[in-house]
Amino acid sequence: MDYMKTVVPTNLFTERGSNIVVINPGSANIRIGLANQDTPFNIPHCISRRTTQLPKRHVQDQMVNSQVTTAQHMERERAYDMIASLLRIPFLDEEVANSSYPRKMGRVDAYPPQNNTKEPEFTWTDVLEKNVPHSSTKVEAEPNEGGTSEDPTLKESKIKVESNSSERKYREYICGEEALRISPTEPYCLRRPIRRGHLNISQHYPTQQVLEDLHTIWDWILLEKLHIPHSMRNMYSAILVLPETFDSREIKEMLSIVLRDLSFSSAVVHQEGLAAVFGNGLSTACIVNIGAQVTSVICVEDGVTIPTTQISLRFGGEDISRCLLWTQRHHQTWPPIRTDALSKPVDLLMLNRLKESYCQIKEGEVEAVAMVQSYEDGVPPGSHKTRLTALNVPPMGLFYPTLLVPDIYPPPPRSWFNDYDDMLEDTWHMDFPGGSAFPMWESYPIFQTKPKKEDNIGLAEAITKSILLTGRIDLQRKLFCSMQLIGGAALSDGLIPAVEERVLHAIPSHEAIDTVEVLQSRTNPAFVSWKGGAILGILDISRDAWIHREDWIKNGIHIRSGRKYKDSYYLQAQAMCYINS
Protein backbone atom coordinates (compact mmCIF):
# COMPACT_ATOMS: atom_id res chain seq x y z
CA MET A 1 0.00 0.00 0.00
CA ASP A 2 2.92 2.36 0.62
CA TYR A 3 3.98 1.73 -2.97
CA MET A 4 0.48 2.64 -4.19
CA LYS A 5 0.68 5.99 -2.38
CA THR A 6 3.92 7.03 -4.08
CA VAL A 7 3.77 5.44 -7.54
CA VAL A 8 3.09 7.62 -10.59
CA PRO A 9 -0.10 6.40 -12.36
CA THR A 10 1.56 6.19 -15.78
CA ASN A 11 4.39 4.11 -14.31
CA LEU A 12 1.86 1.82 -12.62
CA PHE A 13 0.13 1.16 -15.95
CA THR A 14 3.44 0.49 -17.66
CA GLU A 15 4.70 -1.88 -14.96
CA ARG A 16 1.55 -3.86 -14.18
CA GLY A 17 -0.29 -3.60 -17.48
CA SER A 18 2.33 -5.13 -19.73
CA ASN A 19 1.34 -8.72 -18.88
CA ILE A 20 -2.45 -8.28 -18.57
CA VAL A 21 -4.65 -8.87 -21.62
CA VAL A 22 -8.11 -7.28 -21.45
CA ILE A 23 -10.79 -9.04 -23.53
CA ASN A 24 -14.16 -7.37 -24.09
CA PRO A 25 -16.20 -9.57 -26.48
CA GLY A 26 -19.37 -8.32 -28.12
CA SER A 27 -21.89 -9.56 -30.65
CA ALA A 28 -20.32 -7.68 -33.56
CA ASN A 29 -16.83 -6.66 -32.40
CA ILE A 30 -14.26 -7.72 -29.85
CA ARG A 31 -12.09 -5.17 -28.06
CA ILE A 32 -8.81 -6.70 -26.98
CA GLY A 33 -5.40 -5.39 -25.99
CA LEU A 34 -2.77 -5.12 -23.28
CA ALA A 35 -3.86 -3.17 -20.22
CA ASN A 36 -1.10 -0.61 -20.71
CA GLN A 37 -2.34 0.30 -24.21
CA ASP A 38 -4.27 3.54 -24.70
CA THR A 39 -6.85 1.89 -26.97
CA PRO A 40 -7.57 -1.74 -27.80
CA PHE A 41 -7.80 -3.47 -31.13
CA ASN A 42 -11.41 -3.31 -32.31
CA ILE A 43 -11.95 -6.34 -34.52
CA PRO A 44 -15.13 -7.80 -36.08
CA HIS A 45 -16.02 -10.83 -33.97
CA CYS A 46 -16.38 -13.35 -36.77
CA ILE A 47 -14.57 -16.09 -38.65
CA SER A 48 -14.84 -17.54 -42.15
CA ARG A 49 -13.89 -21.19 -42.54
CA ARG A 50 -13.21 -23.00 -45.78
CA THR A 51 -16.12 -25.26 -46.64
CA THR A 52 -16.84 -28.10 -49.03
CA GLN A 53 -20.59 -28.14 -48.34
CA LEU A 54 -22.95 -28.30 -51.26
CA PRO A 55 -25.02 -26.32 -51.72
CA LYS A 56 -22.59 -23.70 -50.50
CA ARG A 57 -23.65 -21.62 -47.48
CA HIS A 58 -21.78 -18.35 -47.33
CA VAL A 59 -23.17 -17.37 -43.92
CA GLN A 60 -23.65 -19.88 -41.09
CA ASP A 61 -26.71 -18.23 -39.54
CA GLN A 62 -28.52 -17.49 -42.79
CA MET A 63 -31.52 -19.28 -41.25
CA VAL A 64 -32.09 -16.13 -39.15
CA ASN A 65 -35.55 -14.77 -39.89
CA SER A 66 -35.36 -11.19 -41.12
CA GLN A 67 -38.69 -11.19 -42.96
CA VAL A 68 -40.95 -8.32 -41.92
CA THR A 69 -44.55 -9.35 -41.30
CA THR A 70 -47.50 -7.23 -42.39
CA ALA A 71 -48.18 -6.19 -38.79
CA GLN A 72 -44.54 -5.23 -38.25
CA HIS A 73 -44.55 -3.24 -41.48
CA MET A 74 -47.62 -1.27 -40.38
CA GLU A 75 -46.07 -0.62 -36.96
CA ARG A 76 -42.86 0.51 -38.64
CA GLU A 77 -44.72 3.00 -40.82
CA ARG A 78 -46.63 4.36 -37.81
CA ALA A 79 -43.32 4.78 -35.93
CA TYR A 80 -41.86 6.62 -38.92
CA ASP A 81 -44.77 9.07 -38.96
CA MET A 82 -44.46 9.69 -35.22
CA ILE A 83 -40.76 10.44 -35.65
CA ALA A 84 -41.47 12.63 -38.68
CA SER A 85 -43.88 14.71 -36.61
CA LEU A 86 -41.26 15.21 -33.90
CA LEU A 87 -38.47 16.05 -36.35
CA ARG A 88 -40.69 18.31 -38.49
CA ILE A 89 -40.19 16.39 -41.71
CA PRO A 90 -42.78 15.06 -44.20
CA PHE A 91 -44.64 11.89 -43.29
CA LEU A 92 -43.87 8.63 -45.04
CA ASP A 93 -46.69 8.83 -47.58
CA GLU A 94 -46.27 12.51 -48.40
CA GLU A 95 -44.88 13.47 -51.79
CA VAL A 96 -42.14 15.92 -50.98
CA ALA A 97 -42.07 17.43 -54.48
CA ASN A 98 -45.74 18.37 -54.37
CA SER A 99 -45.86 19.27 -50.72
CA SER A 100 -46.18 22.83 -49.49
CA TYR A 101 -44.54 21.75 -46.23
CA PRO A 102 -41.69 24.18 -45.40
CA ARG A 103 -38.48 22.19 -45.82
CA LYS A 104 -35.55 22.74 -43.45
CA MET A 105 -32.78 21.17 -45.46
CA GLY A 106 -29.67 20.10 -43.58
CA ARG A 107 -26.53 21.35 -45.29
CA VAL A 108 -24.54 18.64 -47.00
CA ASP A 109 -21.27 20.51 -46.48
CA ALA A 110 -21.92 20.68 -42.72
CA TYR A 111 -20.69 17.14 -42.22
CA PRO A 112 -17.15 16.37 -41.03
CA PRO A 113 -14.58 16.80 -43.81
CA GLN A 114 -13.39 13.19 -43.61
CA ASN A 115 -16.75 12.11 -45.04
CA ASN A 116 -15.89 13.82 -48.32
CA THR A 117 -12.45 12.25 -48.72
CA LYS A 118 -11.89 9.82 -51.54
CA GLU A 119 -12.49 6.28 -50.39
CA PRO A 120 -9.84 3.64 -50.99
CA GLU A 121 -10.55 1.20 -53.78
CA PHE A 122 -12.31 -1.93 -52.56
CA THR A 123 -10.64 -5.31 -52.97
CA TRP A 124 -11.85 -8.76 -52.00
CA THR A 125 -9.85 -10.68 -49.38
CA ASP A 126 -7.08 -12.88 -50.76
CA VAL A 127 -8.16 -16.33 -49.62
CA LEU A 128 -5.07 -18.18 -50.82
CA GLU A 129 -2.09 -19.13 -48.72
CA LYS A 130 0.92 -16.95 -49.30
CA ASN A 131 3.43 -18.53 -51.66
CA VAL A 132 6.81 -19.43 -50.23
CA PRO A 133 8.65 -16.11 -50.70
CA HIS A 134 11.26 -16.46 -53.45
CA SER A 135 12.09 -20.01 -52.44
CA SER A 136 13.61 -20.69 -55.87
CA THR A 137 16.25 -17.95 -55.59
CA LYS A 138 17.20 -19.14 -52.09
CA VAL A 139 17.67 -22.72 -53.27
CA GLU A 140 19.84 -21.64 -56.18
CA ALA A 141 22.01 -19.35 -54.08
CA GLU A 142 22.63 -21.71 -51.19
CA PRO A 143 24.81 -24.81 -51.61
CA ASN A 144 24.10 -28.12 -49.89
CA GLU A 145 25.51 -28.85 -46.49
CA GLY A 146 28.05 -31.17 -48.08
CA GLY A 147 29.35 -28.38 -50.29
CA THR A 148 28.31 -30.04 -53.59
CA SER A 149 25.78 -28.46 -55.89
CA GLU A 150 22.50 -30.21 -56.65
CA ASP A 151 21.79 -31.40 -60.19
CA PRO A 152 20.22 -28.43 -62.09
CA THR A 153 17.53 -30.57 -63.74
CA LEU A 154 16.44 -32.07 -60.41
CA LYS A 155 16.47 -28.63 -58.82
CA GLU A 156 14.29 -27.11 -61.56
CA SER A 157 11.67 -29.87 -61.32
CA LYS A 158 11.53 -29.49 -57.52
CA ILE A 159 10.91 -25.74 -57.82
CA LYS A 160 8.14 -26.37 -60.37
CA VAL A 161 6.38 -28.85 -58.08
CA GLU A 162 6.63 -26.51 -55.08
CA SER A 163 5.13 -23.57 -56.96
CA ASN A 164 2.28 -25.67 -58.37
CA SER A 165 1.43 -27.21 -54.99
CA SER A 166 1.01 -23.79 -53.36
CA GLU A 167 -0.78 -22.22 -56.30
CA ARG A 168 -4.36 -22.84 -55.14
CA LYS A 169 -3.99 -23.68 -51.49
CA TYR A 170 -6.85 -22.04 -49.58
CA ARG A 171 -6.45 -20.59 -46.10
CA GLU A 172 -8.30 -22.81 -43.63
CA TYR A 173 -9.86 -19.87 -41.80
CA ILE A 174 -9.88 -16.07 -41.98
CA CYS A 175 -10.78 -13.81 -39.02
CA GLY A 176 -11.81 -10.22 -38.46
CA GLU A 177 -12.68 -7.73 -41.18
CA GLU A 178 -10.96 -9.86 -43.80
CA ALA A 179 -13.61 -12.53 -43.11
CA LEU A 180 -16.35 -10.02 -43.99
CA ARG A 181 -14.69 -9.07 -47.27
CA ILE A 182 -14.53 -12.57 -48.78
CA SER A 183 -16.19 -12.83 -52.17
CA PRO A 184 -19.42 -14.91 -52.17
CA THR A 185 -17.94 -17.01 -54.98
CA GLU A 186 -15.20 -18.35 -52.71
CA PRO A 187 -15.70 -21.63 -50.75
CA TYR A 188 -16.04 -20.02 -47.31
CA CYS A 189 -18.74 -19.88 -44.67
CA LEU A 190 -18.96 -16.93 -42.26
CA ARG A 191 -19.72 -17.61 -38.60
CA ARG A 192 -20.54 -15.21 -35.78
CA PRO A 193 -20.03 -16.97 -32.41
CA ILE A 194 -22.06 -14.36 -30.51
CA ARG A 195 -25.40 -12.90 -31.55
CA ARG A 196 -27.74 -10.61 -29.61
CA GLY A 197 -25.63 -10.86 -26.45
CA HIS A 198 -25.55 -14.68 -26.25
CA LEU A 199 -23.59 -17.52 -27.76
CA ASN A 200 -25.01 -18.07 -31.24
CA ILE A 201 -26.07 -21.68 -30.64
CA SER A 202 -28.70 -23.28 -32.88
CA GLN A 203 -29.31 -26.55 -34.69
CA HIS A 204 -27.26 -25.12 -37.57
CA TYR A 205 -24.44 -23.91 -35.32
CA PRO A 206 -23.69 -26.48 -32.57
CA THR A 207 -22.20 -25.57 -29.21
CA GLN A 208 -18.84 -27.16 -29.95
CA GLN A 209 -18.46 -25.20 -33.19
CA VAL A 210 -19.31 -21.94 -31.44
CA LEU A 211 -16.71 -22.52 -28.71
CA GLU A 212 -14.10 -23.69 -31.21
CA ASP A 213 -14.62 -20.56 -33.30
CA LEU A 214 -14.31 -18.32 -30.22
CA HIS A 215 -11.04 -20.00 -29.34
CA THR A 216 -9.71 -19.68 -32.90
CA ILE A 217 -10.58 -15.99 -33.21
CA TRP A 218 -9.08 -15.06 -29.84
CA ASP A 219 -5.97 -17.15 -30.47
CA TRP A 220 -5.51 -15.51 -33.89
CA ILE A 221 -5.73 -12.04 -32.33
CA LEU A 222 -3.20 -12.93 -29.63
CA LEU A 223 -0.77 -14.21 -32.25
CA GLU A 224 -1.27 -11.75 -35.10
CA LYS A 225 -2.16 -8.51 -33.29
CA LEU A 226 -0.64 -8.75 -29.80
CA HIS A 227 2.24 -11.05 -30.86
CA ILE A 228 1.92 -13.29 -27.81
CA PRO A 229 2.97 -16.85 -28.79
CA HIS A 230 1.64 -19.95 -27.05
CA SER A 231 4.92 -20.50 -25.25
CA MET A 232 4.63 -17.10 -23.52
CA ARG A 233 0.97 -17.27 -22.44
CA ASN A 234 1.79 -18.60 -18.97
CA MET A 235 3.40 -15.21 -18.26
CA TYR A 236 0.15 -13.35 -18.95
CA SER A 237 -3.16 -12.91 -17.12
CA ALA A 238 -6.52 -12.19 -18.73
CA ILE A 239 -9.42 -9.93 -17.77
CA LEU A 240 -12.79 -10.82 -19.29
CA VAL A 241 -15.09 -7.80 -19.46
CA LEU A 242 -18.44 -9.40 -20.27
CA PRO A 243 -21.88 -7.94 -21.01
CA GLU A 244 -24.58 -8.54 -18.42
CA THR A 245 -26.57 -10.48 -21.02
CA PHE A 246 -24.38 -13.60 -20.70
CA ASP A 247 -25.67 -16.31 -18.38
CA SER A 248 -23.51 -18.34 -16.01
CA ARG A 249 -22.86 -21.27 -18.32
CA GLU A 250 -21.72 -18.98 -21.14
CA ILE A 251 -19.34 -17.23 -18.74
CA LYS A 252 -17.89 -20.55 -17.60
CA GLU A 253 -17.30 -21.66 -21.18
CA MET A 254 -15.42 -18.44 -21.92
CA LEU A 255 -13.34 -18.87 -18.79
CA SER A 256 -12.45 -22.38 -19.98
CA ILE A 257 -11.35 -20.98 -23.34
CA VAL A 258 -9.13 -18.38 -21.66
CA LEU A 259 -7.57 -20.64 -19.02
CA ARG A 260 -7.60 -24.11 -20.59
CA ASP A 261 -7.33 -23.47 -24.35
CA LEU A 262 -5.46 -20.16 -24.53
CA SER A 263 -3.26 -21.12 -21.53
CA PHE A 264 -3.36 -17.86 -19.57
CA SER A 265 -1.95 -18.25 -16.07
CA SER A 266 -4.95 -16.60 -14.38
CA ALA A 267 -8.13 -14.72 -15.20
CA VAL A 268 -10.89 -12.63 -13.67
CA VAL A 269 -14.35 -11.62 -14.93
CA HIS A 270 -15.82 -8.13 -14.65
CA GLN A 271 -19.20 -6.86 -15.72
CA GLU A 272 -19.28 -4.47 -18.65
CA GLY A 273 -21.46 -1.89 -16.91
CA LEU A 274 -19.30 -1.92 -13.80
CA ALA A 275 -16.11 -1.56 -15.82
CA ALA A 276 -17.61 1.40 -17.68
CA VAL A 277 -18.00 3.31 -14.40
CA PHE A 278 -14.31 2.87 -13.60
CA GLY A 279 -13.38 3.64 -17.21
CA ASN A 280 -14.75 7.15 -16.80
CA GLY A 281 -13.51 7.67 -13.25
CA LEU A 282 -16.95 7.56 -11.64
CA SER A 283 -18.42 5.64 -8.74
CA THR A 284 -22.18 6.12 -9.30
CA ALA A 285 -23.89 6.27 -12.70
CA CYS A 286 -26.63 4.87 -14.90
CA ILE A 287 -24.76 3.02 -17.64
CA VAL A 288 -26.51 2.92 -21.03
CA ASN A 289 -24.60 0.56 -23.32
CA ILE A 290 -25.73 0.85 -26.96
CA GLY A 291 -23.99 -2.02 -28.69
CA ALA A 292 -24.30 -3.37 -32.22
CA GLN A 293 -27.11 -5.83 -31.45
CA VAL A 294 -28.09 -5.28 -27.80
CA THR A 295 -28.74 -2.17 -25.71
CA SER A 296 -28.48 -2.62 -21.95
CA VAL A 297 -29.13 -0.33 -18.99
CA ILE A 298 -27.85 -0.88 -15.45
CA CYS A 299 -27.30 1.38 -12.44
CA VAL A 300 -24.15 1.42 -10.32
CA GLU A 301 -23.93 2.92 -6.83
CA ASP A 302 -20.57 3.43 -5.15
CA GLY A 303 -18.90 0.86 -7.38
CA VAL A 304 -21.59 -1.82 -6.93
CA THR A 305 -24.10 -2.78 -9.61
CA ILE A 306 -27.77 -2.93 -8.58
CA PRO A 307 -29.29 -6.13 -10.02
CA THR A 308 -32.92 -5.05 -10.09
CA THR A 309 -32.07 -2.17 -12.45
CA GLN A 310 -30.74 -4.33 -15.28
CA ILE A 311 -32.76 -4.00 -18.49
CA SER A 312 -31.72 -5.34 -21.89
CA LEU A 313 -33.20 -4.28 -25.22
CA ARG A 314 -32.71 -6.44 -28.30
CA PHE A 315 -31.69 -3.72 -30.75
CA GLY A 316 -28.56 -1.72 -31.43
CA GLY A 317 -26.37 -0.04 -34.03
CA GLU A 318 -26.70 -2.74 -36.70
CA ASP A 319 -30.49 -2.42 -36.57
CA ILE A 320 -30.11 1.32 -37.21
CA SER A 321 -27.97 0.49 -40.26
CA ARG A 322 -30.60 -1.88 -41.62
CA CYS A 323 -33.29 0.72 -40.96
CA LEU A 324 -31.22 3.20 -42.98
CA LEU A 325 -31.44 0.83 -45.96
CA TRP A 326 -35.21 0.44 -45.54
CA THR A 327 -35.69 4.21 -45.33
CA GLN A 328 -33.75 4.87 -48.54
CA ARG A 329 -35.54 2.12 -50.42
CA HIS A 330 -38.89 3.47 -49.32
CA HIS A 331 -37.94 6.94 -50.57
CA GLN A 332 -36.49 5.36 -53.74
CA THR A 333 -33.11 7.00 -53.23
CA TRP A 334 -31.18 3.70 -53.06
CA PRO A 335 -29.50 2.61 -56.30
CA PRO A 336 -31.02 -0.41 -58.14
CA ILE A 337 -28.60 -2.90 -56.58
CA ARG A 338 -29.11 -6.04 -54.48
CA THR A 339 -28.10 -5.03 -50.96
CA ASP A 340 -28.63 -7.67 -48.26
CA ALA A 341 -27.15 -6.97 -44.81
CA LEU A 342 -27.84 -10.50 -43.57
CA SER A 343 -26.54 -12.78 -46.30
CA LYS A 344 -23.86 -10.41 -47.62
CA PRO A 345 -21.62 -9.31 -44.73
CA VAL A 346 -19.78 -6.77 -46.87
CA ASP A 347 -23.08 -4.93 -47.38
CA LEU A 348 -23.50 -4.60 -43.62
CA LEU A 349 -19.99 -3.11 -43.44
CA MET A 350 -21.01 -0.50 -46.01
CA LEU A 351 -24.29 0.31 -44.24
CA ASN A 352 -22.48 0.70 -40.90
CA ARG A 353 -20.05 3.11 -42.53
CA LEU A 354 -22.87 5.18 -44.02
CA LYS A 355 -24.69 5.26 -40.68
CA GLU A 356 -21.59 6.39 -38.79
CA SER A 357 -20.80 9.07 -41.37
CA TYR A 358 -24.18 10.61 -42.08
CA CYS A 359 -26.90 9.65 -39.56
CA GLN A 360 -27.63 12.18 -36.84
CA ILE A 361 -30.54 13.37 -34.70
CA LYS A 362 -31.71 16.90 -35.47
CA GLU A 363 -34.86 18.68 -36.59
CA GLY A 364 -35.54 19.34 -40.24
CA GLU A 365 -34.73 17.29 -43.30
CA VAL A 366 -31.22 15.90 -43.22
CA GLU A 367 -29.80 14.78 -46.55
CA ALA A 368 -26.33 14.05 -47.88
CA VAL A 369 -24.59 12.94 -51.04
CA ALA A 370 -22.78 9.66 -50.47
CA MET A 371 -21.04 6.88 -52.35
CA VAL A 372 -22.95 3.59 -52.18
CA GLN A 373 -21.06 0.43 -53.04
CA SER A 374 -22.49 -2.57 -54.88
CA TYR A 375 -21.06 -6.08 -54.55
CA GLU A 376 -22.95 -8.18 -57.07
CA ASP A 377 -22.03 -11.81 -57.74
CA GLY A 378 -19.75 -12.19 -60.75
CA VAL A 379 -19.45 -8.42 -61.25
CA PRO A 380 -16.60 -6.19 -60.04
CA PRO A 381 -17.55 -3.96 -57.08
CA GLY A 382 -19.07 -0.69 -58.21
CA SER A 383 -19.71 2.79 -56.76
CA HIS A 384 -22.93 4.78 -57.04
CA LYS A 385 -23.15 8.44 -56.10
CA THR A 386 -26.58 9.07 -54.57
CA ARG A 387 -28.40 11.53 -52.36
CA LEU A 388 -29.54 9.91 -49.11
CA THR A 389 -32.58 11.37 -47.37
CA ALA A 390 -34.26 11.24 -43.93
CA LEU A 391 -30.91 10.50 -42.29
CA ASN A 392 -32.23 11.62 -38.90
CA VAL A 393 -34.97 8.97 -38.83
CA PRO A 394 -33.00 5.66 -38.34
CA PRO A 395 -31.22 6.66 -35.07
CA MET A 396 -34.58 7.68 -33.62
CA GLY A 397 -35.44 3.99 -33.73
CA LEU A 398 -33.64 3.73 -30.38
CA PHE A 399 -36.62 5.55 -28.88
CA TYR A 400 -39.23 3.92 -31.16
CA PRO A 401 -38.02 0.29 -31.55
CA THR A 402 -40.93 -0.78 -33.79
CA LEU A 403 -39.13 1.19 -36.51
CA LEU A 404 -36.14 -1.17 -36.37
CA VAL A 405 -37.76 -4.65 -36.61
CA PRO A 406 -34.85 -6.75 -35.22
CA ASP A 407 -34.16 -10.16 -36.71
CA ILE A 408 -35.25 -13.36 -34.97
CA TYR A 409 -33.18 -16.48 -34.65
CA PRO A 410 -34.00 -19.96 -33.36
CA PRO A 411 -33.28 -20.58 -29.66
CA PRO A 412 -30.56 -23.01 -28.57
CA PRO A 413 -31.50 -26.50 -27.41
CA ARG A 414 -33.30 -26.70 -24.07
CA SER A 415 -30.50 -28.84 -22.64
CA TRP A 416 -28.06 -25.95 -23.00
CA PHE A 417 -29.62 -24.24 -19.97
CA ASN A 418 -29.51 -27.28 -17.67
CA ASP A 419 -26.56 -25.99 -15.66
CA TYR A 420 -26.80 -27.99 -12.46
CA ASP A 421 -23.53 -26.48 -11.21
CA ASP A 422 -24.74 -22.91 -11.47
CA MET A 423 -22.04 -20.50 -10.39
CA LEU A 424 -24.73 -17.98 -9.50
CA GLU A 425 -27.12 -20.35 -7.77
CA ASP A 426 -27.21 -18.66 -4.37
CA THR A 427 -28.12 -15.19 -5.63
CA TRP A 428 -30.18 -16.09 -8.68
CA HIS A 429 -32.63 -18.00 -6.48
CA MET A 430 -33.77 -14.67 -5.10
CA ASP A 431 -36.98 -13.12 -6.41
CA PHE A 432 -36.27 -10.02 -8.48
CA PRO A 433 -39.10 -7.57 -9.18
CA GLY A 434 -39.67 -5.82 -12.49
CA GLY A 435 -38.71 -6.77 -16.00
CA SER A 436 -40.61 -8.22 -18.91
CA ALA A 437 -39.63 -11.28 -20.92
CA PHE A 438 -36.68 -12.73 -22.76
CA PRO A 439 -37.92 -12.26 -26.33
CA MET A 440 -35.87 -15.11 -27.74
CA TRP A 441 -36.02 -17.64 -24.92
CA GLU A 442 -39.16 -16.66 -23.04
CA SER A 443 -40.57 -20.22 -23.24
CA TYR A 444 -37.70 -21.63 -21.20
CA PRO A 445 -38.65 -21.98 -17.50
CA ILE A 446 -35.01 -21.80 -16.45
CA PHE A 447 -35.12 -18.03 -16.96
CA GLN A 448 -38.26 -17.31 -14.99
CA THR A 449 -36.41 -16.30 -11.81
CA LYS A 450 -33.81 -14.11 -13.51
CA PRO A 451 -33.97 -10.41 -14.42
CA LYS A 452 -35.64 -10.29 -17.80
CA LYS A 453 -35.30 -8.48 -21.07
CA GLU A 454 -37.66 -5.78 -22.23
CA ASP A 455 -38.88 -6.02 -25.78
CA ASN A 456 -41.19 -3.23 -26.80
CA ILE A 457 -40.04 -0.18 -24.85
CA GLY A 458 -37.71 2.48 -26.16
CA LEU A 459 -34.42 3.71 -24.77
CA ALA A 460 -35.86 6.63 -22.78
CA GLU A 461 -38.46 4.42 -21.06
CA ALA A 462 -35.82 1.78 -20.29
CA ILE A 463 -33.50 4.33 -18.67
CA THR A 464 -36.33 5.83 -16.64
CA LYS A 465 -37.61 2.44 -15.50
CA SER A 466 -34.12 1.26 -14.55
CA ILE A 467 -33.39 4.31 -12.38
CA LEU A 468 -36.80 4.32 -10.71
CA LEU A 469 -36.34 0.67 -9.75
CA THR A 470 -33.66 1.78 -7.27
CA GLY A 471 -36.51 2.91 -4.99
CA ARG A 472 -34.65 5.78 -3.27
CA ILE A 473 -35.34 9.36 -4.26
CA ASP A 474 -31.85 10.61 -3.34
CA LEU A 475 -30.19 7.95 -5.48
CA GLN A 476 -32.67 8.46 -8.31
CA ARG A 477 -31.89 12.16 -8.49
CA LYS A 478 -28.19 11.42 -8.55
CA LEU A 479 -28.53 8.78 -11.28
CA PHE A 480 -30.74 10.95 -13.51
CA CYS A 481 -27.91 13.51 -13.46
CA SER A 482 -25.22 10.86 -14.00
CA MET A 483 -26.28 9.00 -17.12
CA GLN A 484 -23.43 7.64 -19.21
CA LEU A 485 -23.78 6.54 -22.85
CA ILE A 486 -21.27 3.94 -24.03
CA GLY A 487 -20.98 1.65 -27.04
CA GLY A 488 -20.35 2.38 -30.69
CA ALA A 489 -23.81 3.82 -31.39
CA ALA A 490 -23.35 6.31 -28.53
CA LEU A 491 -21.19 8.34 -30.93
CA SER A 492 -24.26 9.32 -32.99
CA ASP A 493 -24.40 13.09 -33.39
CA GLY A 494 -27.33 14.60 -31.48
CA LEU A 495 -28.01 11.50 -29.37
CA ILE A 496 -27.09 13.06 -26.01
CA PRO A 497 -29.59 15.97 -26.13
CA ALA A 498 -32.22 13.58 -27.52
CA VAL A 499 -31.74 11.22 -24.56
CA GLU A 500 -31.89 14.07 -22.05
CA GLU A 501 -35.08 15.49 -23.54
CA ARG A 502 -36.91 12.19 -23.85
CA VAL A 503 -35.88 10.83 -20.47
CA LEU A 504 -37.12 14.03 -18.84
CA HIS A 505 -40.51 13.59 -20.53
CA ALA A 506 -40.60 9.86 -19.65
CA ILE A 507 -40.36 10.50 -15.88
CA PRO A 508 -43.85 10.19 -14.34
CA SER A 509 -45.33 13.50 -13.23
CA HIS A 510 -45.67 12.38 -9.61
CA GLU A 511 -41.90 11.81 -9.27
CA ALA A 512 -40.06 14.74 -7.67
CA ILE A 513 -37.35 14.85 -10.35
CA ASP A 514 -36.92 17.75 -12.75
CA THR A 515 -33.28 17.52 -13.92
CA VAL A 516 -31.53 14.98 -16.15
CA GLU A 517 -28.02 15.04 -17.56
CA VAL A 518 -25.85 12.78 -19.70
CA LEU A 519 -22.21 13.01 -18.67
CA GLN A 520 -19.62 13.48 -21.38
CA SER A 521 -17.39 10.44 -21.79
CA ARG A 522 -13.70 10.99 -21.03
CA THR A 523 -12.66 8.47 -23.65
CA ASN A 524 -14.09 6.86 -26.79
CA PRO A 525 -17.52 5.51 -25.74
CA ALA A 526 -16.85 2.29 -27.67
CA PHE A 527 -13.80 1.53 -25.49
CA VAL A 528 -14.93 2.76 -22.05
CA SER A 529 -15.69 -0.73 -20.68
CA TRP A 530 -12.41 -2.11 -22.02
CA LYS A 531 -10.49 0.76 -20.40
CA GLY A 532 -12.34 0.23 -17.12
CA GLY A 533 -11.41 -3.45 -17.17
CA ALA A 534 -7.77 -2.49 -17.62
CA ILE A 535 -7.95 -0.08 -14.66
CA LEU A 536 -9.61 -2.68 -12.43
CA GLY A 537 -6.96 -5.26 -13.30
CA ILE A 538 -4.03 -2.94 -12.69
CA LEU A 539 -5.33 -1.59 -9.38
CA ASP A 540 -6.23 -5.06 -8.08
CA ILE A 541 -3.01 -5.61 -6.14
CA SER A 542 -4.15 -8.55 -4.00
CA ARG A 543 -5.79 -10.46 -6.87
CA ASP A 544 -7.91 -12.45 -4.44
CA ALA A 545 -10.67 -12.78 -7.02
CA TRP A 546 -8.47 -14.16 -9.80
CA ILE A 547 -8.87 -17.76 -10.97
CA HIS A 548 -5.67 -19.72 -11.56
CA ARG A 549 -5.34 -22.04 -14.52
CA GLU A 550 -4.46 -25.17 -12.52
CA ASP A 551 -7.38 -24.67 -10.12
CA TRP A 552 -9.84 -24.18 -12.95
CA ILE A 553 -8.74 -27.23 -14.95
CA LYS A 554 -8.69 -29.56 -11.93
CA ASN A 555 -11.69 -28.38 -9.98
CA GLY A 556 -13.82 -26.08 -12.09
CA ILE A 557 -15.78 -23.62 -10.01
CA HIS A 558 -15.23 -25.47 -6.72
CA ILE A 559 -11.85 -24.38 -5.45
CA ARG A 560 -10.04 -25.73 -2.41
CA SER A 561 -12.05 -25.55 0.82
CA GLY A 562 -15.49 -24.52 -0.24
CA ARG A 563 -14.45 -21.44 -2.21
CA LYS A 564 -17.02 -20.81 -4.90
CA TYR A 565 -18.10 -18.17 -7.38
CA LYS A 566 -20.76 -15.78 -6.28
CA ASP A 567 -22.68 -13.12 -8.12
CA SER A 568 -20.89 -9.78 -8.26
CA TYR A 569 -24.00 -7.75 -7.51
CA TYR A 570 -23.43 -8.14 -3.76
CA LEU A 571 -19.65 -8.23 -3.67
CA GLN A 572 -18.45 -4.64 -3.70
CA ALA A 573 -17.44 -4.18 -7.31
CA GLN A 574 -15.98 -7.67 -7.83
CA ALA A 575 -17.61 -9.51 -10.70
CA MET A 576 -17.90 -13.31 -10.49
CA CYS A 577 -15.22 -13.57 -7.85
CA TYR A 578 -14.07 -15.92 -5.12
CA ILE A 579 -15.08 -15.34 -1.53
CA ASN A 580 -14.63 -17.45 1.56
CA SER A 581 -17.75 -19.35 2.48
Buried (B, 14 or more C-beta within 10 A) or exposed (E): EEEEEEEEEEEBBEEBBEBBBBBBBBBBBBBBBBBBBEEBBBBBBBBBBBBEEEEEBBBBBEEBEBEBEEEEEEBBBBBBBBBBEBBEBBBBEEEEEEEEEEBEEBEBEEBEEEBEEEEEEBEBBEBEEEEEEEBBEEBBEEEEEEEEEEEEEEBBEBBEEBEEEBEEEBBEBBBBBBBBBBBBEBBBBBBBBBBBBBBBBBEBBEBEBBBBBBBBBBBBBBEEBBEBEEEEBEEBBBBBBBBBBBBBBBBBBBBBBBBEBBBBBBBBBBBBBBBBBBBBEBEBBBBBBBBBBBBBBBBBBEBBBBBBBBBBBBBBBBBBBBBBBBBBEBBEBBBEBEBEBBBBBBBBBBBBBBBBBBBBBBEBBBBBBBBBBBBEEEEEBEEEEBEBBBBBBBBBBBBBBBBBBBBBBBBBEEEBBEBEEBBBBEBBEEEBEBBBBBBBBBEBEBBEEBBBBBBEBBBBBBBBBBBBBBEEEEBBBBBBBBBBBBBBBBBBBBBBEBBBBBBBEBBEEEBEBEEBBBBEBEBBBBBBBBBBBBBBBBEBEEEEBBBBBEBBEEEBBBBEEEBBBBBBBBBEBBBBBBEEE
